Amino acid sequence: GQAWWAENIAKTPLWMFHGSNDKINTPDMTERVYNRMVEIGAKQMKYTNYQGYGHEIWDKAQSEPDFYDWMFKYQRNRE
């Protein structure tokens, strides 16, 4: 995650997940993008940091109680 990406993705709904012990992509990478998106006013986003987890957290993320409801409440703007 590069903070300059935020401007390009600010209108895209994103739920970012990270493990606090990720040694491949450290959490600060995701946090920089998330924080920049907050600064520029992005609204359709969330960030979850799993304390004590490493890089492979996709199963944990998909088991979030609201994951599918959150994901499917959005649709692509066809303008």
Sequence and secondary structure as in RCSB ss.txt:
>XXXX:A:sequence
GQAWWAENIAKTPLWMFHGSNDKINTPDMTERVYNRMVEIGAKQMKYTNYQGYGHEIWDKAQSEPDFYDWMFKYQ
RNRE
>XXXX:A:secstr
  GGGHHHHTTS EEEEEETT SSS HHHHHHHHHHHHHTT  SEEEEEETT  S  HHHHHT TTHHHHHHT  
    
